[in-house]
Amino acid sequence: MFKRIRQDVKCVFDRDPAARNLWDVLTTYPGVHAIIWYRVAHFLWGKGLKWLARFIATTARWFTGIEIHPAAKIGERVFIDHGMGVVIGETAEIGDDCTLYHGVTLGGTSWQEGKRHPTLGARVVVGAGAKILGPITIGDDARVGSNAVVIKDVPADKTVVGIPGRIVTRSSDEKLQKRKQIAEKIGFDAYGVTQGADDPIEKAIYSLLDHVQAQDERLAQLSQEVERLGGKKVDMHLPDLEGAVLEPDDPMQAAHLHKG
């Protein structure tokens, strides 16, 4: 047990650049405190001292804001960052080297006895506010996006986002580079959205960017052909859209717009 606690403390330095020294981690990291209390409570639970184990777990929740059932199974080097609002149910299982952020719930969907909470493989990262519900399995190296609600199994090395959770795919590096170039050209910035995720809104926007990119390529080809045939070279420069204000030439239209 003490060996695991040492590893739990040491892993913080690998995953949190804000960790300055051992004293800082031991005294100011509620996620570390919660894991230490859990190790003690889990040991007592295994010895049959269930009330005492539950009492220690409840005390730990008061001090850390993190609720871990002493019967849960947590592997080595598990890091709960920030931690407030984390709930880990009785039959939950967490593999080695996992990282959980604040507001994460590993909950059940049934009142029946038996396995009713999730199982996380090794090196899983669960974003802030995510809810993983039911006796499902999250594969090794999987990623769960912030505020996702996951109710189905997630294969290894996949990323799941949204409500309900869905596995996202990424486009090829070449396509992503083209999208980035055309987005910069027209001033589009997907703030708050992970590029390449299969979100419906983002997918629609990037489909438009792909269409604009194709149009630019066709126009460039037409310009080259026109110039080759002796015509005037077409200016392919696009106007800067940043801060553009549309002002109608017709004074009546302008008055009508400004009236609103």
C-alpha positions in Angstrom: 0.0 0.0 0.0 2.8 2.5 0.9 4.6 1.7 -2.3 1.5 2.7 -4.3 1.1 5.9 -2.3 4.6 6.9 -3.1 3.9 6.3 -6.8 0.6 8.2 -6.6 2.5 11.2 -5.3 5.4 10.9 -7.7 3.2 10.7 -10.8 1.9 14.2 -10.1 5.2 15.7 -11.2 4.8 13.9 -14.6 1.3 15.3 -15.3 1.1 18.7 -13.7 3.6 21.4 -14.5 2.3 23.4 -11.6 3.7 20.9 -9.1 6.8 22.5 -7.6 8.1 20.1 -4.9 7.1 17.2 -2.7 5.9 19.3 0.2 3.7 21.3 -2.2 2.0 18.2 -3.5 1.6 16.5 -0.2 0.0 19.6 1.4 -2.1 21.3 -1.3 -3.3 18.6 -3.7 -6.8 17.3 -2.8 -6.6 14.7 -5.5 -3.5 13.2 -3.8 -5.2 13.4 -0.4 -8.2 11.6 -1.7 -6.2 8.7 -3.2 -4.2 8.3 0.0 -7.4 8.1 2.1 -8.8 5.7 -0.5 -5.8 3.4 -0.2 -6.3 3.2 3.6 -10.1 2.7 3.3 -9.7 0.1 0.6 -7.2 -1.8 2.8 -9.7 -1.8 5.7 -12.6 -2.8 3.4 -10.6 -5.8 2.3 -10.1 -6.7 6.0 -13.8 -6.7 6.6 -13.9 -3.4 8.5 -16.5 -2.0 6.2 -18.0 0.7 8.5 -14.6 2.1 9.4 -13.7 2.1 5.7 -16.9 4.0 4.8 -16.3 6.4 7.6 -12.8 7.2 6.4 -14.1 7.6 2.8 -16.8 10.0 4.0 -14.3 12.0 6.0 -12.1 12.2 2.9 -15.0 13.6 0.9 -15.6 16.3 3.5 -12.0 17.5 3.2 -11.4 17.0 -0.5 -14.8 17.1 -2.3 -13.9 13.8 -3.9 -16.0 10.7 -3.2 -14.4 7.3 -3.7 -16.2 4.2 -2.5 -13.6 2.0 -0.6 -14.7 -1.1 -2.6 -13.6 0.5 -5.9 -10.5 -0.8 -7.5 -7.9 1.8 -8.5 -4.5 1.0 -10.1 -1.2 2.6 -9.6 -0.2 6.1 -10.4 -3.7 7.4 -10.8 -3.9 11.2 -10.7 -7.1 13.2 -9.9 -6.3 16.8 -10.9 -8.2 19.5 -9.0 -10.7 16.8 -8.1 -13.7 18.7 -6.7 -16.9 16.8 -7.5 -15.3 13.6 -8.6 -17.5 10.5 -7.8 -16.2 6.9 -8.2 -18.7 4.2 -7.5 -18.4 0.9 -5.6 -17.8 -1.4 -8.5 -15.7 1.0 -10.6 -12.3 -0.1 -11.8 -9.5 2.2 -12.8 -6.3 1.0 -14.5 -2.8 2.2 -14.1 -1.7 5.7 -15.0 -5.2 7.1 -15.5 -5.9 10.8 -15.1 -9.3 12.2 -14.0 -10.2 15.9 -13.9 -12.7 17.7 -11.7 -16.4 16.9 -11.9 -15.9 13.3 -13.3 -18.5 10.7 -12.4 -17.9 6.9 -12.7 -21.5 6.1 -11.9 -24.0 3.3 -12.1 -27.3 3.0 -14.0 -28.9 0.3 -12.0 -29.9 -0.6 -8.5 -29.2 -4.2 -9.0 -26.3 -5.8 -7.2 -23.2 -6.8 -9.0 -21.1 -4.9 -11.5 -22.8 -1.6 -12.3 -20.0 0.9 -12.7 -17.4 1.5 -15.4 -14.0 -0.1 -16.0 -11.2 2.1 -17.2 -8.2 0.6 -18.9 -4.6 1.9 -18.5 -3.6 5.5 -19.3 -7.2 6.7 -19.8 -7.7 10.5 -19.6 -11.2 11.7 -18.5 -11.9 15.4 -19.1 -13.6 17.7 -16.6 -17.3 17.1 -16.1 -17.4 13.9 -18.0 -19.9 11.2 -16.9 -19.2 7.5 -17.6 -22.2 5.5 -16.6 -22.9 1.8 -16.3 -20.8 -1.4 -16.5 -19.0 -0.4 -19.6 -15.4 -0.6 -20.6 -13.1 2.3 -21.6 -10.1 0.8 -23.5 -6.5 1.5 -22.9 -5.2 5.0 -23.9 -8.7 6.2 -24.6 -9.7 9.9 -24.1 -13.1 11.1 -22.8 -13.8 14.7 -23.7 -15.0 17.3 -21.1 -18.7 17.1 -20.2 -19.2 14.0 -22.4 -21.8 11.4 -21.2 -20.5 7.9 -22.1 -22.9 5.0 -21.9 -21.3 2.6 -24.3 -18.0 0.8 -24.5 -15.1 2.8 -26.0 -12.3 0.9 -27.9 -8.7 1.4 -27.0 -6.9 4.5 -28.2 -10.1 6.3 -29.2 -11.6 9.7 -28.3 -15.2 10.1 -27.3 -17.0 13.4 -27.0 -20.6 14.8 -26.7 -23.9 13.9 -25.2 -24.4 11.0 -25.7 -20.8 10.2 -26.1 -19.6 9.3 -29.6 -16.3 8.3 -31.0 -14.6 11.0 -33.1 -12.4 10.6 -36.1 -9.6 12.7 -37.4 -9.0 13.7 -41.0 -5.7 13.2 -42.7 -2.9 15.6 -41.9 -2.9 16.9 -45.5 -6.6 17.8 -45.3 -6.2 19.4 -41.9 -3.4 21.5 -43.3 -5.5 22.7 -46.2 -8.4 23.5 -43.9 -6.0 25.5 -41.7 -4.8 27.5 -44.6 -8.2 28.4 -46.0 -9.5 29.1 -42.5 -6.7 31.6 -41.9 -7.4 33.0 -45.4 -11.1 33.9 -44.6 -10.6 34.6 -40.9 -12.3 31.5 -39.4 -11.3 30.3 -36.0 -12.9 27.2 -34.4 -12.6 28.5 -30.9 -13.5 25.9 -28.3 -13.7 23.1 -30.8 -11.2 20.4 -31.3 -10.2 20.4 -34.9 -10.9 17.1 -36.6 -13.6 16.0 -34.2 -16.8 14.6 -35.8 -19.0 17.3 -34.3 -22.0 18.1 -36.5 -21.6 21.9 -36.4 -17.8 21.7 -36.9 -18.2 19.1 -39.6 -20.6 21.4 -41.5 -18.2 24.4 -41.2 -15.2 22.4 -42.3 -17.2 21.0 -45.2 -17.7 24.6 -46.3 -14.0 25.2 -45.9 -13.3 22.2 -48.1 -15.7 23.6 -50.7 -14.1 27.0 -50.6 -10.7 25.4 -51.0 -11.9 23.4 -54.0 -13.3 26.6 -55.6 -10.0 28.4 -55.0 -8.1 25.6 -56.7 -10.5 25.7 -59.7 -10.3 29.4 -60.1 -6.5 29.3 -60.0 -6.5 26.8 -62.8 -8.9 28.9 -64.8 -6.7 32.0 -64.2 -3.7 30.1 -65.5 -5.6 29.0 -68.6 -6.9 32.5 -69.3 -3.4 33.9 -69.0 -2.0 31.1 -71.2 -4.5 32.0 -74.0 -3.5 35.6 -73.9 -6.1 37.0 -71.6 -5.6 39.3 -68.7 -4.2 37.8 -65.5 -6.9 37.3 -62.9 -6.3 38.9 -59.5 -6.7 36.0 -57.0 -6.2 38.2 -54.0 -9.1 38.1 -51.5 -10.2 41.1 -49.5 -9.5 41.2 -45.8 -12.7 40.3 -44.0 -11.5 41.4 -40.5 -13.5 44.3 -39.3 -15.4 44.6 -42.6 -18.5 46.7 -42.4 -21.2 46.4 -45.1 -22.5 49.8 -46.1 -25.1 50.0 -48.9 -24.4 52.4 -51.7 -28.1 53.4 -51.8 -28.8 56.1 -49.1 -32.3 54.7 -48.6 -31.0 51.2 -47.9 -28.5 52.6 -45.5 -31.1 54.6 -43.7 -33.3 51.5 -43.4 -30.4 49.4 -42.0 -29.4 52.1 -39.4 -33.0 52.4 -38.3 -32.8 48.9 -36.8 
